[in-house]
Amino acid sequence: MSEQKTDELVKRIARLAKENKDLSRQLKEVSEKNENLSKKADKFEAIIEELPASVLPKDMKIKKKKTLRFKMATVLFVDIQGFSQLSDNQDSRSLIDELDQIYIKFETLAEKYQLETIKTIGDTYICAGGIPVKNRTNPVDVVMAGLEIQRYLYEYESDIKNIWGIKIGIHTGQVTASVSGKKKLNYDIKGETVNIASRMGATSRVGEINISAMTYELIKEFFVCEYYGKMPVKYQGDLEMFFVKGLRPEFTKNEKGLDVNAAFNIKFGLIQFGDLQELILDRLERELPAYLYYHNAKHTIDVVTQVELIGWGESVTDEEILLLKTAGLFHDAGHTIGYDEHEYLGCQIVREMLPEYNYTPEQIDRICDIIMATKLPPRPTDKLQSIICDSDLDYLGRSDFIPVSNTLYKELKEQNKMGTLNQWNKIQVKFISGHQYFTQTARSLREVNKQKQIERIQKLIVEDKD
């Protein structure tokens, strides 16, 4: 090739690269204008939807969108650097092919952490945690996904040397999602949370994950973070920002890796327990028979609360607290299937559900052993079993013992499992007199009151009735 033709080719490539950059800038401007127009259209549609049909033209049909509101979602923006950086020795087709490959990996990572891919626009990828399934762990899930995205692109072997880089922004808050599609639902999210996440990405540095103060407060116990600075936010003042540098060393299998260890899973599980508890309590409210006046959702909440209180008093570990609370949550869940042998039935539910929440087989076995220990008469064989037995019968030493006891009597009476109230009171005196709390914490909290309950019930017994 002649020198003149070579010069012409170089100039042509340079011109194409400049045109590509200009086009990218124009696309960004158009995208921003479309976003503004979309916001205005949404406001207009919202106003129209509120108007009575009588004031609208007869031929005007309003198609209402299905919208969902999420109180806590975490939005991740990935701004890929390189898409608009073509130079005279780079192949735009190869660049786009590589970008497609990168996006496929991003979507795989989003699926791994149960995030919803929202959209991909040019060199921007957006996903969110906490939608469509609400959960408390989404800030941690999103940051983990961000770290994996960061590592993947750092290790990515590109045919175009040193072209790719990323800026990641994350923010947690309320979002509104509009739903479209039939077979596969698609979600589009809007709100201040989305705008702040976008600005977090724009403000970040290449190769860094920039998170808001809101997200930082929710994930700081899991990750090493570095203060970055402040960003002015309209009507909110200055918003602090932090770079996520990685997992805390105590939560990784190796010092700088992303392979989490058992300590991470336990701490994560304690947060996730809130979602599990909400699910089971809702199930109890819906499925428990109406005659369960004692073995109801309130009793389950009491036991979950008490196992944690006694557990801390007995100096158990974080993992043991998780096992105790989970056992307390499921210990009466078997009542949704049958009254007798409900402990065994509850263990069946445990074995069906808990693998989905990342409990290990060993943890599940231990939880079932703890549940089975509540079968009367209680015969615990270790500390955790003793704690749940004391928690399950905590009401024996509480000031509200008699009204609570009466709900159990009513429950048994409706099933023809108990005779007169006078007979019930005699059984109660006998049971309480022979009962003992197994842990020092429970004895300190309830033993004195339990003796008072015996005296109170004895006064209610009429000997000549039987």
N, C-alpha and C positions, 0 to 999 in steps of 0.2 A: 504494500500500500504506500502511495506517495506521501510525502510530508505534508503536502497541501490537503489531501483527503483526510489525513490523520487529524490535522488541525480543525478541519470542518466537522469531523465526527466528535471531537472533544467539545467543540463549541455547541454542537447539537445536544449532546448529552447534558452539558451544563445548563442549556436552555430548558431542556425537559425537566431537569431536577428543580430548577427555579419555578417552572410552571406547576410542578407537583406540590411544592411548598406553598405557592400562592393558592392553589386549589384547596389544599388542606386548611389554610387559614380561612378561606371563604366558606368552606363546609362548616367550620367551627362557628363562624359568625351566623350562618343560616340556622345552625342547630340552636344557638342561643336565642335567635329571633323566634324560632318555632316553639321553644320552651316558654318564652314570654307569651306568645299567642295562645299556647295550650293552657297556660294558667288563666288567661283572660277568658278563654272559652269555657273552662271549668267553672269559673265564677258565674258566667252568664247562664250556663246550664243549671247550676245550683239555684239561681234566682228563678229561672223559668219553672223548675220542678216544684218550687214552693207556691207558685201562683195557682189559684183555683182554675179548674178547667173552663169555667164560664167566661173568663176574660180572655181566653186564648182563641185564635182563629180555629174554626171547625176542622179545617184540613191540616192543622198542625199536629203532628204526632211526636210526642216526647218519648224517646227511648231511654228509660232509666237504667243507669249502670248499676251493676252489683258491686257494692263497696264494702270493704271490711276495715275495721279500725283495730290497730294493735298498739297497746300502751307501751310496750317495750320491744323494739326491734333494733337490730344493729346492721347498719348499711356499710358496705365496703365498695370503694371506688378504686379501680386500678387504671392508672393513666400510663399507657405504654409509650415509652420514648423510643423513637427509631422509625416509626411509620412515615413520618414526614421528613426524614433525614437522608433521602436519596442523594447520592453523589455520582460522579462520572463513572465509577467502576461498580455500580450496584444494579442488580436486576430486580425491577419492581415486581415482576411476576413471582420470583422466588421469595421476595419479601412478604407478599400477600399470602403465599402458601405457608410460609413459616408462621405468620400471624394466625392463620386458621388452626394450625397445629397447636399453637400456644393456647388459643381459646378453648380448644377441645380439652386440653389438660386442666385449664381453669375450671371448666364445668365438671370434670371428674372430681377435682378437689372439693368443689362446692357440694357435690352429692355426698362425698365422704363425710362432710361435717354437717349434713342435713340443712344446707343453705339453698335458697331459691335464686337461680339465675334470673335477673330482672331484664337486662338488655345488654347488647353489645353494639356500640356505635363507633365505627371507625377504629380508633386506637384506645377506646375506653370500654372497660368491662365493669358491670355493676351487678352485685349480688347482695342478698340480705339474709340474716338469720332471725328466727323468731316468727317467720311467716312461711307458709300458711298455718303451720302448727305452732301455737304459742309455747314458749318455754323460757325458763330462767337462765339457761346456760348459753344463750346465743352470743353474748359478748365474748365469752371465752372461745366458743366455736369459731366465730369470725376471725378473731386474732390468730388462732391456730391455722386457719385456712390462709390468712395473709402471710404468715411465716412460711408456709409450704409453697405458696406462690412465689414469694421472694427467693427462696432457695432454688426452686425449679428454674426460674429465669436466670439466676446466677450461674447455675450449672449447665444451662442450655448450650448445646454445641451447634452454633449457627454457621451456615456456609458464608454468611456475611459478617465478617469479623467486627466485634465491638459495636454492633448496631443496636442491640436491645438493652433497654433499661426500664425500670418502672418506678412510679411514685404511687404510693398507696395511702388512702385516707379512710378513716373509720370513725363513725359516730353512732351513739346509741340514743334512742328517744322514741317518740310516738310517730307513727306513719299511718297513712290512709292508703289502702290498696284497692285498685279497681281490677275486676276479674273478667277475663274474656276467654273464649274457646269453649269447646264442648268435650271432646275426648280428652284433650290435654289442656288443663287450665293454665292460663298465662296471667301473671301478676305484674301490674305496673304500680309503682309506689310514688307517693308525693308527700310533701310536707317540709317543714323546716329541718327535720332530721336529715332528709335527703340532700338539701341544699348545703347544710353544714358539712356532711360527709364529703360532698364534692369539693368544697373549699379546703377541707383537710388534705385531700389529694393534691389539689393545685398548689397548696402552700408547702407541701412536703418536699424533701430533697430526693434526688434520684437515688434509688436503692434503699430508701427508708420507708418505714410504716409509721404514719403520723396519726395519732389518735387524740380524740377530745378528752377533756377532763372528766366528762360523764362516763365515757368508756373506761378511762384509766381507773376510776374509783371501783369499777366492777371487775377489773381483771388484774389489778396490781398485786394481789397475793399469789398469782400464778406466774407473772412475767417480770423480767428485768426491764425497767423503763427509764428513760432519760428525759429530763425536762428540756423542751425545745424553745418555748416562748409563748407569746400571746397573739391572738388574732381577734381583731374587732368584729363583733357580730351585731347587726342592727337590732336595737331594742334589748340587747342582752349584755352589752358592755364587752369587755375583753374576755375571750375564752382561752383558757390555758391549753397548751398542746404538749404531747409527749411522744417521743420515739420509742417504739418497742424494739428492744435489742435481742430478745429471745426468752426462752423458758428459764425460770429460776433453776439453778443447779440442783437443788434438792428434789426437783420434779423430773429429771431426765435420767435416762439410762447411761448416757455418756455426757460429758461436761457441756458441750456446745450443740448437742443434737436436738432433734424434735421428737425422738422416741420417748414417750412419757412412761413413767414408772408407776408402781403401785401407789405411792404417796400421792401422785397427781390424781389417779383414778378415785382414790378415797375422798380427797377434797372436792373433786368434781362431783362425785356421787352425792355428797352432802348437799350441794346446791341443787342437783337434779332431783333429789328426794322431794323437793317442794312440788315439782310437776307430777311425780308419781303419787304423792299424797292427794293432790287435787283430783287426780283421775280416780283413785280408789274411793275417796269420800263421795264423789259424785255418783259412783257406781253403787255405793251403799245406800245413798239417799233414794236412788231409783229402784233398786232391786231387793232390798230387805223387806221381808213380810211386815205388814202393818202391826202385827201383834208383838213385835220386838220392841218393847218399851225400854228395856235395859240394854240389850245388845244392839245398840244403834250407833250412828255415826258419832254422836257425842261421846259415848264410851270409848270408841276408838281414839278420838282426839285426846281424851284424858290419859289413856295408856301411853300414847306416843309422847305426850308431854312429860309424863311421870318417869318413863324409862330414861329419858335424857337427864332429868333432874337427879334421879337416883344414880344413874351412870356416872355423872360428873362427881357426885358425892363419893362414889366407890373408886374413883380414879381410873376409869377405863380409858382405852385408847380411842382415837378418832374413828378408826375402823370399827371398833366394837360399838361405838355410839351409832354408827350407820347401820350396823346389823341389828341392834336393839330397836331403833326407830322403825326399820323396815319390818321386823317381826311384829312390833306393836301395831303397825298399820294393817297387816294381813291376818293378825291372830284371830279375828272374828269374821274375816271376809267369807269364810266357808258357809256362814249363815245364809248367803245369797243362794246356796244350793240346797242345804238341808240343815236342820237344827242339831240332830244327833251327829256325833263325830265331825262337828264343824271344824275342829282343829286340823284333822286329816284333810278335809276338803279345802281348807285354806292353804295347806301346803301344796295341793295340786295346782291351785291358782298361782302360787309363788313360782312353781317350776315352769309354768306356762309363760308367765309375764317377765320375770326378772332377767332372763338372758337378753331381752331386747334393751335392757337398761345397763348392760355391761357388768352385771354381777357375775363373778366367777362361779364355777360349779361348787368349789369348796365353800364359798360364802353362802350360796343357796342351801347347801346341805346344813350348814350351821344355823341359818335362819329357820329352817324347818324344825330342827331340834329344839330351838328356843320356843317356837310356837307350840310344839307338842307338850312342852313342860307346863303349859297353862291348863292342861286337862286336869279336872278335879278328881281326887285330891292332889294338890301340887306336890311334886317330888323332884325338885331341881337337883341337878348333879354338878353344876358349875356356877360361876359367878353370874354370867349373863342370864342363865335360866332363873337364877334366884331373883335377879333384878326384875325380870318381866313378871314373875309370879307375884312379887310384892306390888308391882304397878297395877296388875290386873285386879288385885283385891285391895287397892289403896283406899277405896271408899269405906272399908271397915273401920278405919280410924279417922274419918273426916266428920266434920260437924253436920254435914248433910246426909249422914248415914241412913236415917230412917226413911226420908222421902225417896232416896235412891233404892233402898232395900224394897220399898213398896212397889217400885216399877218392876223389879225382878219378880216379885210375887205375882203381880198382875200378868206379866208375860207367861209365867208358868201356869197360872190359873186358867188362862184362855186356851191353853193346850191340854187341859185336864191332867197336868202333871203335879198339881198341888191341891191340898184340901182347904181348910178354913184359914183365915188370917191368924187365928190363935195357934193353930198347928204350925203355921209358918214361923211365928215368933219363937216357939219352942225350939224349932230346928235351928233358927238363927242363933239363939243363945248357946246351944250345943256346939254349933260350928265355930262361932267366934271364940268360945272358951277353949277349944282345942286348937285354934289357929295360932301360928307364929309367923312373924315376919322374919325373913331369912337374912336380910342385909342390915348392917349397923345403921345405915342412913335411914331406912324405912322405920326401924325400931325407934330411932330418935325422933322422927317426924310424927309417927302415928300410934305408937304403942299405948301411950297414956290415954289418948282419946278413945282407943278401942275398948279399954276397960270401962270407960264411962258409958259406952254404947250398950254394953252388957247390962249395966244397971238400969238404963232407960228402957230396954226391951223387957226386962223382967217385970217392971212395973205395969207393962201392958198385958201380961199374960193373966188369963182368968182360968184358974185350975179346974173349976167345975164344968167348964164348957165341953170338955172332951169326955 
